[in-house]
């Protein structure tokens, strides 16, 4: 079954309900493995690929842009550029840090070069740069849209106040406005998004495209108290397994997954996809074998009772252990 595409806010873009995260490409997945995952995602009906210029600069020997380069080579080899909504981000790469007008222009040009394309479908500001006025950021992004280098613009890791100010300025001046927000949001991390940020997104008709949709792999169910897992993200995910909230969420996921004949990851992503404003959560797959559980979320509709059980479990106070662990710059 091929899931219908969803509108991405007011952008005019339509996307598969599960975005494929490209942060692993050039990191824990080499080029051949990345191509295989991309092929399998496209074969399942997927058309929404998320990356960033900084992926994966944190890996020894990498300089950033590895993910974009791999995706660009895949697009060229498959001849499917017009079929894929490519989202990338600017502002976190060490050579293109911040959101000044010059950085936005230069960063976009470098991303276009690595992706081997003449346009970016969705261009995010990766992390807000409060040293730069929103007027400068919005004006520079609008220029990229007017020049045809970017189809739509979006934000990630931004306060509700700065997001609102950006939207207000764009509307007052008739400039390209943000159409989407990429927040950290999942069953064990709701506080950062729900509240003023979600209210701003909903009120402005933006789409949410959450990152860490599986909480660094924790919501796949493979991380359990006392169990060791070999993964580049194991430290972060293992910390969640030691919290009361983590245990409650896993118990609820296990029960629903067993009843529906689904994987815990599928259920977790289906819950996220059902939340207000969410167009498509992001999840990454290092191997083709990891992909089916992710794309299956596009065809799983939770009952009201199932969604309520997960929501209640996710509201369990975080006690025991800690979730403060080192992560990557995904998002």
C-alpha positions in Angstrom: 0.0 0.0 0.0 1.4 3.4 -1.0 0.5 6.1 1.5 -0.9 9.4 0.0 1.5 12.4 0.1 0.8 15.1 2.6 1.0 18.9 1.9 4.0 20.6 3.5 2.4 23.6 5.0 1.7 26.3 2.4 4.8 25.4 0.3 2.9 23.6 -2.5 5.2 20.6 -1.8 3.7 17.2 -1.1 5.7 14.7 0.9 5.6 11.1 2.0 4.5 10.9 5.7 8.0 9.7 6.7 11.1 11.7 5.9 14.3 9.8 5.4 17.1 11.2 7.6 20.4 11.6 5.8 22.5 12.2 8.8 23.9 8.6 8.7 25.1 8.9 5.1 28.8 9.2 5.1 28.9 8.4 8.8 27.6 5.0 9.8 26.5 4.2 6.3 29.0 4.2 3.4 28.0 5.3 -0.1 26.9 1.9 -1.3 24.9 1.3 1.8 23.3 4.7 1.5 22.4 4.1 -2.1 20.7 0.9 -1.1 18.7 2.6 1.7 17.7 5.5 -0.6 16.6 3.0 -3.3 14.5 1.0 -0.9 12.9 4.2 0.5 12.0 5.4 -3.0 10.6 1.9 -3.9 8.3 2.2 -0.9 6.9 5.4 -2.2 9.1 7.7 -0.2 10.0 11.1 -1.7 11.3 13.3 1.2 15.0 13.2 2.0 16.5 15.3 4.8 20.1 16.3 5.2 22.4 19.2 6.2 25.7 20.8 5.1 27.2 19.8 8.4 26.5 16.1 8.1 28.9 14.5 9.1 31.6 17.0 10.0 31.9 15.4 13.5 33.4 12.2 12.1 37.2 12.1 12.1 38.4 12.6 8.6 35.2 14.2 7.3 34.8 17.8 6.5 31.0 18.1 6.3 28.9 17.8 3.3 29.4 14.0 2.9 25.7 13.3 3.2 24.7 15.9 0.6 27.4 14.6 -1.8 26.1 11.0 -1.5 22.5 12.1 -2.0 23.6 14.2 -5.0 25.4 11.2 -6.6 22.3 9.0 -6.0 20.0 11.6 -7.6 22.3 11.8 -10.6 22.7 8.1 -11.0 18.9 7.4 -10.7 17.8 10.4 -12.8 15.0 11.1 -10.3 15.7 14.7 -9.1 12.2 15.9 -9.9 10.6 13.1 -8.0 12.4 13.8 -4.7 11.8 16.6 -2.2 15.3 17.4 -0.9 15.6 19.3 2.3 19.0 20.6 3.6 20.1 23.1 6.2 22.6 25.9 6.7 24.3 27.5 9.7 26.0 24.8 11.6 29.0 23.9 9.3 32.3 25.3 10.7 33.0 27.1 7.4 29.4 28.5 7.1 28.6 29.3 10.7 25.7 31.5 11.6 22.9 33.1 9.6 24.3 36.3 8.1 23.2 37.1 4.6 26.6 36.2 3.2 26.7 32.9 5.0 23.2 32.0 3.8 24.1 32.7 0.2 27.5 30.9 0.3 26.1 28.0 2.2 23.3 27.5 -0.3 25.7 27.6 -3.2 27.9 24.9 -1.6 24.9 22.7 -0.9 23.7 23.1 -4.5 27.1 22.1 -5.7 27.4 19.0 -3.5 23.8 18.0 -4.3 24.5 18.4 -8.0 21.2 20.3 -8.5 20.2 23.9 -9.4 17.5 24.1 -6.7 16.9 23.0 -3.1 13.3 22.1 -2.4 13.3 23.0 1.3 16.1 25.1 2.9 16.3 25.3 6.7 18.2 27.6 9.0 19.7 24.9 11.1 20.1 26.8 14.4 18.9 30.3 15.0 21.6 33.0 15.2 20.3 35.7 17.5 23.2 37.9 16.6 21.6 38.5 13.2 18.3 40.4 13.0 15.4 38.4 11.6 15.1 41.1 8.9 18.5 40.2 7.5 17.8 36.4 7.6 14.4 36.6 6.0 15.5 39.0 3.3 18.5 36.8 2.4 16.3 33.7 2.3 13.8 35.5 0.1 16.5 36.4 -2.3 17.4 32.7 -2.7 13.8 31.9 -3.5 13.5 34.8 -6.0 16.7 33.6 -7.6 15.2 30.1 -8.1 17.9 28.5 -5.9 15.4 27.5 -3.2 11.7 26.6 -3.5 10.7 27.0 0.1 12.3 28.1 3.4 12.0 26.7 6.9 13.5 26.9 10.4 14.9 24.5 13.0 16.0 25.0 16.6 14.4 28.5 17.0 12.5 30.2 19.8 8.7 30.9 19.4 9.5 34.6 19.7 12.1 34.6 16.9 9.9 32.4 14.7 6.9 34.8 15.2 9.1 37.8 14.5 10.4 36.2 11.3 6.9 35.4 10.1 5.6 38.8 10.9 8.4 40.5 9.0 8.0 38.3 6.0 4.3 38.9 5.8 4.6 42.7 6.3 7.2 43.0 3.5 5.8 40.4 1.1 8.8 38.1 1.4 9.1 34.4 1.4 8.0 33.1 4.8 8.9 30.0 6.6 6.6 27.1 5.7 7.9 24.5 8.1 9.7 24.0 11.4 12.0 21.1 12.3 11.8 20.7 16.1 13.1 17.9 18.4 9.9 16.0 19.1 9.2 12.4 20.1 7.4 10.3 22.7 10.1 10.9 25.3 10.8 14.5 24.4 7.7 16.6 24.1 8.3 19.7 26.3 10.6 21.4 23.8 7.9 21.6 21.1 4.5 21.4 22.8 3.5 24.8 24.1 4.3 28.3 22.6 6.3 26.8 19.7 3.6 24.4 18.6 1.0 27.2 19.0 3.0 29.5 16.8 3.4 26.8 14.1 -0.3 25.9 14.2 -1.4 29.5 14.2 0.7 30.3 11.1 -0.2 27.2 9.2 3.3 25.8 9.2 4.1 22.1 9.0 6.3 20.3 11.6 8.9 17.9 10.5 10.3 16.5 13.8 13.9 15.3 14.2 15.0 12.6 16.7 11.6 11.0 15.9 12.9 7.7 17.4 14.9 9.4 20.1 18.3 8.3 18.7 17.0 4.8 18.3 15.5 4.4 21.8 12.0 4.0 20.5 12.9 1.1 18.3 12.7 -1.0 21.5 16.2 -2.4 21.2 17.6 -0.4 24.1 16.5 -1.9 27.5 17.8 -1.5 31.0 20.9 -3.6 31.4 21.2 -4.4 27.7 24.2 -3.4 25.7 23.8 -2.3 22.1 26.5 -1.6 19.6 25.6 1.7 18.0 27.1 5.2 17.4 24.1 6.5 19.4 24.0 3.9 22.1 25.0 6.3 24.9 22.2 8.7 24.4 19.5 6.0 23.9 20.7 3.8 26.8 20.3 6.8 29.1 16.6 7.0 28.2 16.1 3.4 29.1 17.0 4.2 32.7 14.2 6.8 33.2 10.7 6.2 34.5 9.3 7.8 31.3 11.4 5.7 29.1 10.2 2.5 30.8 6.6 3.6 30.7 6.8 4.5 27.0 8.5 1.2 26.1 5.8 -0.8 28.0 3.0 1.0 26.1 4.8 0.6 22.8 5.3 -3.1 23.4 1.7 -3.7 24.2 0.4 -1.8 21.1 3.0 -3.2 18.8 2.2 -6.8 19.8 -1.5 -6.2 19.4 -1.1 -4.6 15.9 1.6 -7.0 14.7 3.9 -4.0 14.2 7.4 -3.0 15.4 7.7 -0.5 18.3 9.4 2.0 15.9 6.4 1.9 13.6 4.1 2.6 16.5 6.2 5.4 17.8 6.4 7.1 14.4 2.7 6.6 13.8 2.0 8.4 17.1 4.2 11.3 16.1 2.6 11.5 12.6 -0.8 11.8 14.3 0.1 14.8 16.4 -1.2 18.3 15.5 0.9 20.1 12.9 3.1 17.1 12.1 3.5 16.5 8.3 6.3 13.9 8.4 8.6 12.8 11.2 12.2 12.1 10.3 13.9 8.8 10.9 17.1 7.4 9.5 18.1 3.9 8.5 21.7 2.7 8.4 20.8 -0.5 6.5 18.0 -1.6 4.2 16.8 -4.1 6.9 16.1 -1.2 9.3 13.8 0.6 6.7 10.6 -1.4 6.6 9.7 -0.6 10.2 10.1 3.1 9.5 8.1 3.4 6.2 5.3 1.1 7.7 4.4 4.0 9.9 2.9 5.8 6.9 0.2 3.1 6.7 -0.5 2.6 10.4 -3.3 4.6 11.9 -3.6 4.3 15.7 -6.9 4.1 17.4 -7.9 7.0 19.7 -7.3 4.6 22.7 -3.9 3.6 21.5 -2.8 7.2 20.9 -4.1 8.1 24.3 -2.2 5.3 26.0 1.1 6.4 24.4 0.4 10.0 25.2 -0.3 9.2 28.9 2.9 7.1 29.1 4.9 9.9 27.6 3.7 12.2 30.4 5.4 10.0 33.1 7.8 12.2 35.1 11.4 11.7 34.2 13.0 10.1 37.3 15.9 7.7 37.7 19.1 8.0 35.7 19.5 10.9 33.2 18.9 11.6 29.5 21.6 14.3 29.2 24.0 12.7 26.9 26.2 13.7 24.0 24.6 13.6 20.5 25.2 14.8 17.0 24.1 17.9 15.3 21.1 16.1 13.8 18.1 18.3 13.4 
